[in-house]
């Protein structure tokens, strides 16, 4: 009779222990090929366990090909190949825990106010779509994205940004990082790219050899004079709310930039970052709406206006590039699920997107006012910029420590803060350590506490300003 040590005190089921024991005995030749295994009844009595346990273990061995059953006779060991079984060696290298840390305060500029999302309305549209009537959405859709969503985006851009475009000019994809390589491929491998410095950090990660011209930014946005000194023919820019400084491209520079692009084989990639949330002055018109020469490729997402996890972004091509896009990317598949696209299209069609945006503007404006009020009132030595739009500001702190040292101190105090140096394409001298201070994901009633705790861990004392 086969002898196996079964431990009834562990959480591992007895049938699994028995199955493993028999399997290893077969693999290592301790039970020879052709050997008949004990009957379920005798084996159960011998091991003092139930016949059901034996039956489950035998069934698993038979499923995996270690034994075969002869009706009314019993179970016999099969011949097995040696290759499928590889002895596992203990890991000698520790695996880093990839679990994301939850901070008490996370001032990431990409965080949104999740508590204010209209879950019930979104759920209603999702429920309506997941129905047999929508079975067509199980098939592949248009590579450019669903026409219904492109039509809604076209209407929205006309009403909100003064952009006149047809749905045929719009391409939908799963984020800026996925769409940018498409745009760059469309413009040609010999293109020379210029970027804002500091600027959007995902672009260097695309690892394009053509990116060679970091262009400085000041309070009026991209310094076009510096761009004109290069031989770049494509520039990536965030004119309405420069990331991360928050500067707005001045009217003079807008005209200057469009004149630069009007020359042959030059293009502007306009990332309309944070354009929905402006707290002072009139809305800034999109460059694409001012372009008379078909030289602006407009790029935007629903990351801030709805949710980052939706992963819906889009670009608007000049009419002159639409045919080239179709020829270049005709074999591509849409990267956003069709159901998600239609949920968003219905949400926009019925006016809920506009209502949600109006509500969020009020919420973020209150948070913005609270942030600036606290810094102005209690920390007058901390300067800040980029305070007319968006969901973050830049704060500059009068400390001798480096940005990395201050970031580490904050992390030890369960606070996440992000240095501007993370977004530099080439070094820039700075008088004081500077950080992006995102407030979108912090509850309004927690903002003051979060600022005080951050300043306290850095050793910056409150010094209430006298008015």
Phi and psi in degrees as a GROMACS rama.xvg file:
@    title "Ramachandran Plot"
@    xaxis  label "Phi"
@    yaxis  label "Psi"
@TYPE xy
-68.4761  139.521  UNK-2
-114.142  121.645  UNK-3
-131.083  139.272  UNK-4
-89.4762  113.882  UNK-5
-109.925  131.516  UNK-6
-105.057  107.492  UNK-7
-79.8742  -4.88453  UNK-8
-91.8927  -8.63009  UNK-9
-92.262  168.889  UNK-10
-78.9913  -17.4118  UNK-11
-71.8623  127.002  UNK-12
-58.1419  150.197  UNK-13
-64.6632  -37.7558  UNK-14
-62.656  -35.2244  UNK-15
-70.3149  -40.5989  UNK-16
-61.3877  -43.7172  UNK-17
-67.2741  -44.1541  UNK-18
-57.708  -46.3915  UNK-19
-63.9274  -42.4948  UNK-20
-61.2188  -46.7209  UNK-21
-66.9458  -42.7273  UNK-22
-59.3448  -47.0698  UNK-23
-66.5836  -33.986  UNK-24
-66.2585  -37.6244  UNK-25
-68.2974  -45.7384  UNK-26
-60.4852  -40.4697  UNK-27
-89.6469  8.68072  UNK-28
77.1041  10.4656  UNK-29
-73.6926  -23.3284  UNK-30
-118.245  117.603  UNK-31
-75.168  155.673  UNK-32
-60.0724  135.287  UNK-33
92.1579  -10.2468  UNK-34
-65.2389  136.414  UNK-35
-86.4813  129.023  UNK-36
-76.636  153.631  UNK-37
-57.9149  150.123  UNK-38
-63.2594  153.702  UNK-39
-58.515  -41.0437  UNK-40
-66.6025  -49.0274  UNK-41
-67.0538  -39.9815  UNK-42
-65.0949  -38.4824  UNK-43
-66.3944  -40.6246  UNK-44
-66.9661  -39.4786  UNK-45
-66.4352  -42.1955  UNK-46
-88.9366  -5.5734  UNK-47
60.3866  45.7732  UNK-48
-133.345  174.559  UNK-49
-78.4279  155.506  UNK-50
-65.1296  -29.4935  UNK-51
-61.5276  -39.5382  UNK-52
-61.8287  -44.1271  UNK-53
-63.1071  -43.362  UNK-54
-62.1308  -43.1232  UNK-55
-65.5645  -41.8428  UNK-56
-63.4061  -44.7494  UNK-57
-63.605  -41.0988  UNK-58
-61.4522  -40.6713  UNK-59
-66.7752  -41.1647  UNK-60
-63.4391  -37.6317  UNK-61
-69.3251  -38.9257  UNK-62
-60.0727  -38.3611  UNK-63
-89.8074  0.281986  UNK-64
85.7615  13.8827  UNK-65
-82.6403  -27.9449  UNK-66
-136.204  161.284  UNK-67
-129.794  154.367  UNK-68
-106.244  131.434  UNK-69
-107.22  117.568  UNK-70
-51.4242  131.348  UNK-71
67.0932  4.83572  UNK-72
-115.013  -50.8088  UNK-73
145.784  -165.015  UNK-74
-107.812  134.209  UNK-75
-125.508  144.534  UNK-76
-72.4884  131.363  UNK-77
-91.6583  159.116  UNK-78
-79.6899  133.915  UNK-79
-123.215  153.084  UNK-80
-75.8231  156.623  UNK-81
-84.3596  -26.8519  UNK-82
-63.6344  -42.3302  UNK-83
-59.1698  -24.8541  UNK-84
-98.5357  122.451  UNK-85
-123.615  123.266  UNK-86
-65.2215  124.634  UNK-87
-80.9255  131.358  UNK-88
-97.1512  147.993  UNK-89
-61.2736  143.161  UNK-90
-68.5339  130.862  UNK-91
-98.4919  -14.9651  UNK-92
-109.769  126.877  UNK-93
-67.372  140.737  UNK-94
-91.9931  126.234  UNK-95
-68.0773  136.203  UNK-96
-72.6528  113.766  UNK-97
-85.7632  1.19089  UNK-98
-63.2985  130.112  UNK-99
-74.9586  135.782  UNK-100
-76.1528  138.526  UNK-101
-96.8723  117.098  UNK-102
-92.0734  154.505  UNK-103
-64.4038  -40.6604  UNK-104
-133.477  121.91  UNK-105
-118.04  107.718  UNK-106
-94.1584  39.454  UNK-107
-68.9855  136.412  UNK-108
-70.3077  -13.4369  UNK-109
-94.7461  -0.949665  UNK-110
-74.4355  141.847  UNK-111
-112.534  169.325  UNK-112
-83.6853  90.1127  UNK-113
-66.3462  -27.6509  UNK-114
-66.1004  -19.8349  UNK-115
-97.6093  4.66472  UNK-116
-73.0807  137.156  UNK-117
-79.131  72.7002  UNK-118
-58.6628  -42.3413  UNK-119
-63.263  -40.4279  UNK-120
-69.929  -44.565  UNK-121
-61.21  -40.7929  UNK-122
-63.5579  -36.48  UNK-123
-62.565  -45.5905  UNK-124
-67.3232  -38.4172  UNK-125
-63.6572  -43.8106  UNK-126
-62.5547  -40.005  UNK-127
-66.2711  -32.1361  UNK-128
-79.1714  -38.1736  UNK-129
-77.482  78.2857  UNK-130
-149.89  157.556  UNK-131
-57.1784  -27.6115  UNK-132
-65.6114  -18.7665  UNK-133
-101.995  21.9484  UNK-134
-59.743  -25.7419  UNK-135
-61.9172  -27.3454  UNK-136
-71.8807  -6.91528  UNK-137
-76.3596  -18.374  UNK-138
-86.7567  167.557  UNK-139
-62.8238  144.484  UNK-140
-106.127  -165.397  UNK-141
-67.7241  132.299  UNK-142
-56.8462  -28.7491  UNK-143
-80.3043  -8.06141  UNK-144
109.458  164.565  UNK-145
-64.73  134.47  UNK-146
-61.274  -37.0084  UNK-147
-59.1736  -41.6455  UNK-148
-72.2945  -40.3301  UNK-149
-62.9922  -35.2167  UNK-150
-66.4747  -40.9502  UNK-151
-67.1444  -39.2347  UNK-152
-63.8405  -40.9631  UNK-153
-59.8999  -45.2427  UNK-154
-63.5143  -43.2871  UNK-155
-62.9019  -44.0632  UNK-156
-64.1607  -36.1129  UNK-157
-66.1502  -43.8335  UNK-158
-74.0238  -36.2303  UNK-159
-99.8969  -30.2298  UNK-160
-123.071  1.47524  UNK-161
69.1352  25.6248  UNK-162
-98.2449  124.576  UNK-163
-101.689  113.894  UNK-164
-152.753  159.424  UNK-165
-99.2138  155.889  UNK-166
-55.8706  -29.185  UNK-167
-66.1074  -18.3596  UNK-168
-88.1243  -7.45389  UNK-169
-99.4962  137.182  UNK-170
-124.524  128.783  UNK-171
-104.36  138.664  UNK-172
-149.749  174.276  UNK-173
-90.9752  53.7704  UNK-174
117.539  157.254  UNK-175
-58.4948  -38.9673  UNK-176
-63.2829  -27.6214  UNK-177
-85.3922  -32.6822  UNK-178
-81.9527  -34.7946  UNK-179
-57.8467  -47.4216  UNK-180
-58.2673  -31.9138  UNK-181
-65.4978  -44.6176  UNK-182
-62.7713  -45.0736  UNK-183
-65.4445  -37.7417  UNK-184
-65.262  -38.0163  UNK-185
-64.1292  -36.3159  UNK-186
-80.5607  -12.3664  UNK-187
109.599  144.175  UNK-188
-68.3913  -19.1824  UNK-189
-91.9289  5.78079  UNK-190
-69.7845  149.242  UNK-191
-115.142  123.872  UNK-192
-105.156  142.31  UNK-193
-116.971  143.605  UNK-194
-133.56  151.887  UNK-195
-68.0281  143.924  UNK-196
-133.793  110.602  UNK-197
-72.2454  162.801  UNK-198
-158.731  -169.878  UNK-199
-60.9462  119.661  UNK-200
-73.8521  -16.9023  UNK-201
-73.8252  -23.3741  UNK-202
-64.0539  -48.1693  UNK-203
-59.3349  -28.6939  UNK-204
-70.8426  -16.7799  UNK-205
-71.4542  -18.5574  UNK-206
59.7369  56.9319  UNK-207
-95.3434  127.716  UNK-208
-66.5804  -23.6991  UNK-209
-72.8309  -17.5759  UNK-210
-76.2193  108.599  UNK-211
-135.502  -1.70254  UNK-212
-128.051  90.6387  UNK-213
-76.3731  124.291  UNK-214
-106.977  126.339  UNK-215
-65.2545  158.013  UNK-216
-124.245  139.085  UNK-217
-124.642  -161.538  UNK-218
-66.6957  -13.8717  UNK-219
-104.766  14.2981  UNK-220
92.1343  -156.066  UNK-221
-56.8325  134.255  UNK-222
-84.357  93.553  UNK-223
-62.9998  -30.7953  UNK-224
-57.0607  -39.6113  UNK-225
-70.1639  -35.45  UNK-226
-61.7929  -41.0108  UNK-227
-66.523  -17.1456  UNK-228
-80.6849  -11.6277  UNK-229
-98.0897  172.191  UNK-230
-103.833  24.7282  UNK-231
-65.5286  146.185  UNK-232
-121.334  0.915748  UNK-233
-136.908  133.233  UNK-234
-126.01  134.666  UNK-235
-102.049  126.117  UNK-236
-144.894  147.557  UNK-237
-115.469  80.0361  UNK-238
-74.1496  -31.4861  UNK-239
-77.2992  -29.2384  UNK-240
-158.596  87.6134  UNK-241
-56.0094  132.712  UNK-242
-102.337  124.823  UNK-243
-105.217  2.33522  UNK-244
-73.5183  -24.3103  UNK-245
85.434  1.7609  UNK-246
-66.9546  150.367  UNK-247
-108.707  129.246  UNK-248
-63.0414  121.449  UNK-249
-66.0904  160.18  UNK-250
-59.4764  -39.8422  UNK-251
-62.0548  -44.3446  UNK-252
-72.2722  -28.7119  UNK-253
-61.9618  -47.6245  UNK-254
-62.8066  -43.4511  UNK-255
-60.5177  -41.8107  UNK-256
-68.6798  -41.1485  UNK-257
-65.6305  -36.2855  UNK-258
-66.529  -37.5054  UNK-259
-60.8693  -43.1909  UNK-260
-74.4085  -19.702  UNK-261
-65.6434  -19.7668  UNK-262
-70.6279  161.631  UNK-263
-58.3978  136.11  UNK-264
60.8726  35.1442  UNK-265
-120.049  143.026  UNK-266
-140.226  153.157  UNK-267
-113.618  127.587  UNK-268
-99.1842  109.536  UNK-269
-98.0148  107.163  UNK-270
-90.6501  111.037  UNK-271
-84.994  57.0098  UNK-272
-62.7146  127.63  UNK-273
61.4833  19.8794  UNK-274
-66.931  -21.2778  UNK-275
-72.8161  -22.1239  UNK-276
-116.155  93.4062  UNK-277
-124.523  132.827  UNK-278
-111.607  -12.6247  UNK-279
-134.976  140.588  UNK-280
74.4489  -173.349  UNK-281
-83.9713  156.932  UNK-282
-58.1071  142.603  UNK-283
-86.6169  124.039  UNK-284
-66.4047  148.556  UNK-285
-72.6157  145.467  UNK-286
-58.9862  -36.5648  UNK-287
-60.1064  -35.7748  UNK-288
-70.6909  -19.6979  UNK-289
-95.583  -12.653  UNK-290
-74.5193  125.301  UNK-291
-106.798  -0.904582  UNK-292
-120.344  12.9906  UNK-293
57.1204  46.9782  UNK-294
-118.93  4.76119  UNK-295
-113.992  126.168  UNK-296
-103.201  115.365  UNK-297
-90.0511  134.531  UNK-298
-132.631  134.082  UNK-299
-156.706  172.189  UNK-300
-141.848  173.178  UNK-301
-104.125  18.0134  UNK-302
-60.6565  -50.8831  UNK-303
-85.5984  -36.5394  UNK-304
-73.3135  -26.3805  UNK-305
-125.338  -75.8526  UNK-306
-163.382  141.632  UNK-307
-61.972  -35.536  UNK-308
-73.5038  -11.6879  UNK-309
-65.4264  -30.425  UNK-310
54.297  51.794  UNK-311
-121.998  117.445  UNK-312
-129.998  170.622  UNK-313
-158.835  155.978  UNK-314
-129.166  154.548  UNK-315
-112.832  117.214  UNK-316
-85.8973  146.237  UNK-317
-59.6792  147.392  UNK-318
-55.53  -29.7329  UNK-319
-70.5753  -15.6143  UNK-320
-104.897  -4.91144  UNK-321
-62.3121  -46.3386  UNK-322
-65.4136  -38.7452  UNK-323
-64.6649  -37.9332  UNK-324
-60.8551  -46.7048  UNK-325
-61.9867  -38.2703  UNK-326
-70.5788  -35.7738  UNK-327
-79.6267  -35.7934  UNK-328
-120.071  25.6791  UNK-329
-62.9516  -24.3754  UNK-330
-91.2902  -3.52562  UNK-331
-73.4785  155.2  UNK-332
-111.452  150.118  UNK-333
-62.1558  138.665  UNK-334
-100.127  2.17503  UNK-335
-112.498  128.146  UNK-336
-52.2345  139.445  UNK-337
-62.6146  -37.4188  UNK-338
-60.5826  -45.0932  UNK-339
-61.8989  -38.4726  UNK-340
-63.8638  -40.8123  UNK-341
-74.1489  -33.7005  UNK-342
-59.3536  -46.7398  UNK-343
-64.892  -41.0536  UNK-344
-61.4734  -44.4151  UNK-345
-65.769  -39.2495  UNK-346
-60.6008  -40.2345  UNK-347
-75.1514  -42.5476  UNK-348
-57.9585  -39.4637  UNK-349
-89.299  9.85688  UNK-350
86.1209  2.04563  UNK-351
-73.7194  -28.0575  UNK-352
-65.3295  -45.4425  UNK-353
-62.3874  -41.7819  UNK-354
-63.1071  -42.1988  UNK-355
-63.6644  -42.6692  UNK-356
-62.2148  -44.4748  UNK-357
-60.8517  -40.5385  UNK-358
-66.718  -43.0054  UNK-359
-68.3774  -32.5158  UNK-360
-59.0289  -42.2655  UNK-361
-66.9442  -41.8108  UNK-362
-65.1117  -47.5199  UNK-363
-70.1622  -30.7806  UNK-364
-63.81  -41.7187  UNK-365
-63.3333  -41.8197  UNK-366
-65.6638  -42.5731  UNK-367
-59.3269  -45.1566  UNK-368
-64.1583  -38.8708  UNK-369
-64.2032  -44.881  UNK-370
-59.4716  -51.7528  UNK-371
-66.0718  -34.0692  UNK-372
-63.9344  -45.2465  UNK-373
-64.5402  -45.048  UNK-374
-65.0587  -42.6232  UNK-375
-64.8689  -37.2179  UNK-376
-80.2204  -45.1352  UNK-377
-107.42  -21.2934  UNK-378
-132.558  65.2246  UNK-379
-63.9514  -19.7173  UNK-380
-81.1232  -12.9961  UNK-381
-88.9391  113.665  UNK-382
-89.8077  151.819  UNK-383
-141.707  152.256  UNK-384
-136.76  174.3  UNK-385
70.0603  37.0995  UNK-386
-103.367  24.5304  UNK-387
-108.473  -9.0819  UNK-388
-160.874  171.2  UNK-389
82.1484  -170.048  UNK-390
-121.323  22.9398  UNK-391
-155.105  160.32  UNK-392
-127.125  166.466  UNK-393
-99.4608  127.889  UNK-394
-113.203  138.262  UNK-395
-117.493  121.509  UNK-396
-107.938  136.122  UNK-397
-81.2795  68.2622  UNK-398
-127.844  153.015  UNK-399
-85.3976  -13.3238  UNK-400
-73.4086  158.25  UNK-401
-78.9106  165.82  UNK-402
-62.3169  -40.5034  UNK-403
-65.8714  -37.1741  UNK-404
-66.1706  -43.0716  UNK-405
-67.9493  -36.8066  UNK-406
-62.9768  -42.0241  UNK-407
-66.0089  -40.3865  UNK-408
-60.9071  -44.1159  UNK-409
-62.364  -42.1133  UNK-410
-62.953  -38.1997  UNK-411
-64.8491  -21.4273  UNK-412
-101.305  19.596  UNK-413
64.8298  36.0513  UNK-414
-128.373  133.594  UNK-415
-104.961  126.088  UNK-416
-139.244  149.381  UNK-417
-122.897  115.67  UNK-418
-71.3201  147.792  UNK-419
-66.786  -22.5969  UNK-420
-63.0438  -20.9156  UNK-421
-65.1351  -16.8377  UNK-422
-112.97  12.4961  UNK-423
-88.2965  135.403  UNK-424
-90.8444  -26.9553  UNK-425
-146.435  152.622  UNK-426
-59.4465  142.182  UNK-427
-131.519  131.414  UNK-428
-70.9402  136.616  UNK-429
-133.11  137.41  UNK-430
-66.9729  -44.0638  UNK-431
-129.22  155.699  UNK-432
-57.7527  135.214  UNK-433
-127.379  139.265  UNK-434
-134.84  151.443  UNK-435
-81.779  126.674  UNK-436
-113.916  94.2895  UNK-437
-85.2491  133.62  UNK-438
-118.662  -2.2707  UNK-439
-59.6662  -39.7377  UNK-440
-91.8252  2.28215  UNK-441
-95.4679  126.863  UNK-442
-56.951  143.153  UNK-443
-52.7555  -43.027  UNK-444
-73.9391  -9.05916  UNK-445
-102.805  -7.90285  UNK-446
-61.8413  -47.5132  UNK-447
-61.5182  -43.9584  UNK-448
-61.9212  -42.4845  UNK-449
-62.6736  -42.5866  UNK-450
-64.9509  -45.684  UNK-451
-60.6624  -41.9586  UNK-452
-67.0777  -38.0955  UNK-453
-65.3351  -46.9314  UNK-454
-64.4885  -38.6686  UNK-455
-64.5621  -43.552  UNK-456
-67.932  -23.3003  UNK-457
-88.6851  -4.29423  UNK-458
80.2573  22.3868  UNK-459
-97.904  115.001  UNK-460
-83.133  152.098  UNK-461
-69.1213  134.378  UNK-462
-140.161  82.5921  UNK-463
-56.4178  126.627  UNK-464
-72.2133  139.836  UNK-465
-94.0965  131.799  UNK-466
